[in-house]
Amino acid sequence: MDNELRTFTVEEANRIIPDLTKLIRLLQAKQKQALDLEVQIDALELIAEQKSKKSVTELSRLVKAHHERVTEFYAVVDQIHQQGCLLKDINMGLIDFYSIMNGKVIYLCWRLGEEKVNFWHEVGQGYAFRHPLTMDPNDVQGGESASSEQ
């Protein structure tokens, strides 16, 4: 199956950082809400009287709310991916952007809290292998699509 792979220049990646910042913060909030509901569900299951109508009703309400938060969570993940970038770590707010540097496909790397993209790493390596962008940003190519097999 052929997929179009979006590549970014540093400037193109930096242009969507404000939107990504909002989306990641929203994603983190949805994750926290879902986890908080899981704790409530677990606690209710432990202390609820078996087959009590009140317990069953409350458990159903919590399970429904949890399902809604999880659905909303994945909708935000989809919004991030539709930007053409890759969500690597929710808690860190870590995003990678495909790019081309010196003819080689790399990741531009950005983390929530950073003002702009300042790092890159090789595909197949992660955050621990980030390198500062020290070359001319014009050496980093993007704005094109490359066909990839999956």
VEXSE-820535 format. One record per residue: y, z, x of N, C-alpha, C, CB in turn; residue in three letters. Coordinates in steps of 0.05 Angstrom, whole numbers, padded with zeros to 5 digits, always signed. Glycine has a CB too. Layout:
VEXSE-820535
YZXYZXYZXYZXALA;...
end
This chain:
VEXSE-820535
-00024+00000+00017+00000+00000+00000+00025+00000+00018+00000+00024-00019MET;+00043-00018+00013+00067-00020+00029+00089-00002+00017+00077-00049+00031ASP;+00102+00013+00034+00125+00030+00025+00148+00023+00043+00118+00060+00027ASN;+00172+00024+00032+00196+00020+00048+00203+00047+00060+00219+00009+00031GLU;+00208+00047+00086+00215+00070+00101+00245+00069+00107+00199+00073+00127LEU;+00260+00087+00096+00289+00087+00100+00295+00100+00127+00305+00101+00077ARG;+00312+00087+00143+00321+00099+00168+00351+00105+00165+00315+00080+00192THR;+00360+00125+00179+00387+00134+00178+00401+00133+00205+00388+00163+00167PHE;+00427+00127+00204+00444+00133+00227+00452+00162+00225+00469+00113+00228THR;+00463+00173+00246+00473+00201+00245+00494+00203+00224+00484+00209+00273VAL;+00512+00183+00223+00534+00183+00203+00522+00183+00174+00552+00159+00207GLU;+00503+00166+00169+00490+00165+00142+00477+00191+00135+00470+00142+00141GLU;+00463+00203+00153+00450+00229+00148+00472+00250+00142+00433+00238+00172ALA;+00493+00251+00159+00514+00271+00155+00528+00268+00128+00534+00268+00178ASN;+00529+00243+00118+00543+00238+00093+00529+00252+00069+00544+00208+00088ARG;+00502+00256+00071+00488+00268+00048+00483+00298+00053+00462+00254+00044ILE;+00492+00309+00075+00488+00338+00080+00499+00355+00058+00501+00346+00107ILE;+00523+00350+00047+00533+00367+00026+00515+00368+00001+00561+00358+00017PRO;+00505+00345-00007+00486+00344-00029+00460+00358-00023+00480+00314-00037ASP;+00450+00354+00002+00425+00367+00010+00429+00397+00011+00416+00357+00037LEU;+00452+00406+00019+00457+00435+00020+00455+00447-00008+00485+00441+00031THR;+00467+00434-00028+00465+00444-00056+00436+00443-00066+00483+00427-00074LYS;+00422+00421-00060+00395+00418-00069+00376+00439-00057+00384+00390-00064LEU;+00379+00444-00031+00362+00464-00018+00367+00492-00029+00366+00463+00012ILE;+00392+00498-00033+00399+00525-00044+00387+00527-00072+00430+00529-00045ARG;+00389+00506-00088+00377+00506-00115+00347+00509-00113+00385+00481-00130LEU;+00335+00495-00094+00306+00496-00090+00297+00524-00082+00297+00476-00069LEU;+00312+00537-00064+00305+00564-00056+00308+00583-00079+00323+00572-00033GLN;+00328+00579-00096+00331+00597-00120+00307+00593-00139+00358+00590-00134ALA;+00299+00568-00144+00276+00563-00162+00251+00575-00150+00272+00532-00166LYS;+00248+00573-00124+00224+00585-00111+00224+00616-00115+00223+00578-00081GLN;+00247+00628-00111+00249+00657-00115+00243+00665-00144+00277+00667-00106LYS;+00254+00650-00162+00250+00656-00191+00220+00654-00197+00266+00637-00209GLN;+00207+00633-00188+00178+00630-00193+00162+00652-00181+00168+00602-00182ALA;+00169+00660-00156+00154+00682-00143+00159+00708-00157+00163+00684-00114LEU;+00183+00713-00166+00189+00738-00181+00173+00739-00207+00219+00740-00187ASP;+00171+00716-00220+00155+00715-00245+00125+00720-00239+00158+00688-00259LEU;+00115+00709-00217+00087+00714-00209+00082+00744-00206+00080+00699-00183GLU;+00100+00758-00194+00098+00787-00190+00097+00801-00218+00121+00799-00173VAL;+00115+00793-00235+00115+00804-00262+00089+00799-00277+00139+00793-00278GLN;+00079+00775-00275+00053+00767-00288+00031+00784-00277+00047+00737-00284ILE;+00029+00787-00250+00008+00803-00238+00010+00832-00247+00010+00801-00207ASP;+00034+00843-00247+00038+00871-00255+00029+00875-00285+00067+00880-00251ALA;+00037+00856-00302+00030+00859-00330+00000+00857-00334+00045+00837-00346LEU;-00013+00839-00319-00042+00837-00321-00056+00862-00313-00052+00813-00304GLU;-00044+00877-00294-00057+00902-00285-00053+00925-00304-00045+00909-00258LEU;-00030+00927-00317-00024+00950-00334-00026+00945-00364+00003+00960-00328ILE;-00029+00920-00372-00029+00914-00401-00055+00924-00414-00027+00883-00405ALA;-00051+00933-00438-00075+00940-00454-00089+00915-00462-00067+00957-00479GLU;-00115+00915-00458-00131+00891-00465-00127+00884-00494-00160+00895-00458GLN;-00122+00858-00498-00120+00846-00524-00097+00858-00541-00145+00849-00539LYS;-00079+00872-00529-00055+00882-00543-00038+00858-00549-00040+00903-00527SER;-00030+00855-00575-00014+00832-00583+00013+00831-00567-00008+00833-00613LYS;+00025+00854-00562+00050+00856-00547+00046+00846-00519+00061+00884-00548LYS;+00024+00854-00506+00018+00846-00479+00012+00816-00477-00006+00862-00468SER;-00003+00806-00496-00009+00777-00496+00016+00761-00500-00030+00771-00518VAL;+00033+00769-00518+00058+00755-00523+00076+00755-00498+00073+00768-00547THR;+00079+00778-00486+00095+00780-00462+00084+00764-00439+00099+00809-00453GLU;+00057+00764-00436+00044+00749-00415+00048+00719-00420+00014+00756-00414LEU;+00046+00711-00444+00050+00682-00451+00078+00674-00445+00044+00677-00481SER;+00098+00691-00451+00126+00685-00445+00130+00682-00415+00144+00707-00457ARG;+00119+00701-00400+00122+00700-00371+00109+00675-00358+00111+00725-00358LEU;+00085+00669-00368+00071+00645-00357+00086+00620-00364+00042+00644-00369VAL;+00097+00618-00388+00113+00595-00396+00138+00593-00378+00121+00596-00426LYS;+00152+00615-00373+00176+00615-00356+00168+00607-00328+00189+00642-00357ALA;+00146+00616-00318+00137+00609-00291+00132+00579-00289+00111+00625-00284HIS;+00118+00568-00309+00112+00540-00310+00138+00523-00309+00096+00532-00335HIS;+00158+00533-00325+00184+00519-00325+00198+00519-00298+00202+00531-00346GLU;+00197+00543-00284+00210+00545-00258+00195+00527-00238+00209+00574-00248ARG;+00169+00526-00239+00153+00509-00220+00160+00479-00225+00123+00514-00223VAL;+00161+00472-00251+00168+00444-00258+00196+00437-00247+00167+00440-00288THR;+00215+00456-00251+00243+00451-00241+00243+00450-00210+00261+00474-00250GLU;+00227+00467-00197+00224+00467-00168+00216+00439-00158+00204+00488-00159PHE;+00195+00428-00170+00185+00402-00160+00205+00380-00167+00158+00396-00172TYR;+00220+00383-00188+00241+00363-00195+00262+00362-00173+00254+00369-00222ALA;+00269+00386-00162+00289+00387-00140+00277+00375-00115+00298+00416-00135VAL;+00251+00381-00109+00238+00369-00086+00239+00338-00088+00208+00378-00084VAL;+00234+00328-00112+00236+00299-00116+00264+00288-00111+00227+00292-00145ASP;+00284+00303-00120+00312+00294-00115+00318+00293-00085+00332+00314-00128GLN;+00308+00312-00070+00312+00311-00041+00298+00287-00029+00301+00338-00028ILE;+00273+00282-00037+00258+00260-00026+00270+00233-00034+00229+00261-00035HIS;+00282+00232-00058+00295+00207-00066+00319+00200-00049+00304+00210-00096GLN;+00330+00219-00035+00352+00213-00016+00342+00197+00008+00365+00240-00007GLN;+00315+00197+00012+00304+00182+00034+00297+00200+00058+00322+00161+00043GLY;+00300+00226+00055+00294+00244+00076+00269+00260+00070+00318+00263+00082CYS;+00260+00276+00089+00235+00292+00086+00241+00322+00087+00215+00284+00108LEU;+00233+00336+00067+00236+00365+00067+00213+00377+00083+00235+00376+00037LEU;+00219+00391+00105+00199+00401+00123+00193+00431+00119+00207+00396+00151LYS;+00214+00446+00112+00210+00475+00108+00231+00485+00089+00212+00491+00136ASP;+00222+00496+00067+00240+00506+00045+00256+00530+00054+00224+00512+00020ILE;+00242+00550+00066+00255+00574+00073+00277+00570+00094+00235+00594+00083ASN;+00271+00553+00114+00291+00546+00135+00311+00526+00125+00277+00536+00160MET;+00305+00512+00103+00322+00490+00094+00322+00467+00114+00351+00500+00090GLY;+00298+00460+00123+00295+00441+00145+00289+00413+00134+00272+00450+00164LEU;+00305+00394+00142+00303+00366+00133+00302+00348+00157+00328+00359+00115ILE;+00284+00328+00156+00282+00306+00176+00290+00280+00163+00254+00305+00188ASP;+00303+00263+00179+00311+00236+00171+00298+00217+00191+00342+00233+00170PHE;+00284+00197+00181+00275+00176+00199+00298+00162+00211+00256+00156+00185TYR;+00296+00155+00237+00317+00140+00250+00304+00124+00272+00340+00159+00261SER;+00320+00107+00285+00310+00091+00308+00328+00096+00331+00308+00061+00301ILE;+00316+00105+00353+00332+00110+00378+00319+00095+00401+00333+00141+00384MET;+00335+00078+00413+00324+00062+00435+00299+00047+00427+00319+00080+00460ASN;+00299+00036+00403+00276+00020+00393+00252+00036+00384+00268+00002+00415GLY;+00254+00063+00384+00231+00080+00377+00238+00096+00352+00224+00099+00400LYS;+00219+00098+00333+00223+00114+00309+00222+00144+00316+00201+00108+00287VAL;+00243+00158+00308+00245+00187+00313+00254+00200+00287+00266+00193+00336ILE;+00256+00227+00287+00268+00242+00266+00295+00253+00275+00249+00265+00256TYR;+00315+00249+00259+00340+00264+00261+00333+00290+00247+00365+00249+00249LEU;+00342+00313+00257+00333+00339+00247+00358+00355+00239+00316+00354+00267CYS;+00358+00366+00215+00380+00383+00205+00368+00407+00192+00398+00367+00186TRP;+00382+00430+00195+00374+00455+00183+00397+00466+00166+00365+00475+00204ARG;+00391+00477+00143+00411+00490+00126+00428+00509+00143+00398+00504+00102LEU;+00454+00507+00140+00472+00523+00155+00486+00508+00178+00458+00547+00166GLY;+00473+00487+00186+00485+00470+00207+00505+00451+00193+00464+00454+00223GLU;+00528+00447+00206+00549+00431+00193+00541+00401+00192+00575+00434+00208GLU;+00526+00393+00212+00518+00364+00213+00493+00362+00229+00541+00347+00225LYS;+00482+00337+00229+00458+00332+00245+00466+00332+00275+00446+00304+00237VAL;+00454+00350+00290+00459+00352+00318+00434+00350+00335+00473+00379+00324ASN;+00411+00346+00322+00386+00346+00337+00367+00324+00328+00372+00373+00333PHE;+00348+00318+00345+00327+00298+00339+00301+00308+00351+00335+00270+00349TRP;+00279+00297+00341+00253+00302+00354+00235+00279+00348+00240+00329+00345HIS;+00214+00276+00364+00195+00254+00361+00179+00258+00336+00177+00252+00386GLU;+00171+00236+00324+00153+00237+00301+00127+00250+00311+00148+00209+00288VAL;+00116+00269+00296+00091+00282+00304+00097+00309+00318+00076+00265+00323GLY;+00122+00313+00324+00130+00339+00335+00149+00352+00315+00145+00336+00363GLN;+00153+00378+00318+00168+00392+00298+00193+00405+00309+00151+00413+00286GLY;+00203+00424+00294+00228+00438+00298+00229+00450+00327+00231+00460+00278TYR;+00208+00460+00336+00207+00473+00363+00213+00453+00385+00180+00486+00368ALA;+00210+00427+00379+00214+00406+00400+00240+00391+00396+00191+00387+00399PHE;+00259+00403+00381+00285+00390+00376+00300+00387+00403+00301+00406+00356ARG;+00314+00364+00404+00331+00358+00427+00359+00354+00416+00321+00333+00444HIS;+00380+00363+00431+00407+00357+00422+00413+00327+00423+00427+00373+00439PRO;+00429+00318+00404+00438+00291+00404+00460+00289+00425+00448+00281+00375LEU;+00453+00280+00448+00473+00279+00470+00483+00250+00475+00462+00291+00495THR;+00468+00231+00464+00476+00203+00469+00497+00194+00448+00452+00184+00468MET;+00507+00172+00453+00526+00159+00434+00512+00156+00407+00537+00132+00445ASP;+00524+00167+00385+00512+00164+00359+00507+00135+00351+00530+00176+00338PRO;+00520+00116+00364+00516+00088+00358+00489+00078+00369+00538+00071+00370ASN;+00477+00094+00387+00450+00088+00398+00428+00094+00377+00445+00103+00424ASP;+00435+00110+00357+00416+00117+00336+00421+00098+00313+00420+00147+00327VAL;+00400+00083+00307+00402+00062+00287+00390+00071+00260+00388+00037+00296GLN;+00401+00061+00239+00391+00067+00212+00400+00046+00193+00399+00095+00203GLY;+00401+00054+00168+00411+00036+00148+00394+00011+00143+00438+00027+00155GLY;+00369+00014+00151+00350-00008+00148+00324+00003+00137+00346-00024+00174GLU;+00308-00015+00127+00281-00007+00118+00261-00020+00135+00277-00016+00089SER;+00240-00005+00140+00217-00015+00155+00193-00013+00137+00213+00000+00183ALA;+00176-00032+00137+00152-00032+00120+00131-00015+00134+00142-00060+00115SER;+00118+00003+00119+00097+00020+00130+00073+00019+00113+00107+00049+00134SER;+00050+00021+00125+00024+00021+00110+00017+00050+00105+00002+00006+00127GLU;+00007+00055+00081-00003+00082+00074-00029+00079+00060+00016+00097+00057GLN;
end
